[in-house]
Amino acid sequence: MPSQAVVAASPGQDVGANGGLHYGMAAGTGADTTLFDLRWGNDYLLSFSGGQELGPNTRVDLKAEADQFAASPRFRNQILPIIQSLTASAPPAPSELTVSCVGARFTYQNLAGVTCEEAKSILQTVLDTGRPLGAGSQVTADYECYEASYVERNEGSPDMTCWARSDEGSRDYIVLEANYR
């Protein structure tokens, strides 16, 4: 698939908000390059991006910041070679995906990018070695798993929901949901 490395700046949400500098891989076919999403077959998107916060958008020349970063040794010598080295194999066929499975204690569903065995391992590791975080959550460096309350379960929430954790330590995306057997 044609793709290109892109550096762009965004003004943020409001006048005076901090702008952001974004870089990554984008479709080379005229698609919206600020989203950094590449089609991967008919059912998937791949995304690779990074960025940094700039100053208030009323004081920063966003285009100049993007141009300066794109020409910088850091981008040219460290980041661009990584972007250019990325490749993707053929996406899995829908029949190859495991969307649910059964373990000893839990039934797992909505697995996002993990196998059944990985889902079992993630939840068990978080339960065994995670530290408490608030009411109902256990966290490790990589995952946070939350046990729903009685009321939440009666309203249809899964017994357990596990998120991958971002580099900043916050919830990123749901990796799995599980219900007691």
Salt bridges, closest charged atoms under 4 A:
ASP67 OD2 - LYS63 NZ 2.77
GLU117 OE2 - LYS120 NZ 3.24
GLU144 OE1 - ARG165 NH1 3.73
GLU144 OE2 - ARG171 NH2 2.97
GLU147 OE2 - ARG153 NH2 3.65
ASP159 OD1 - ARG153 NE 3.51
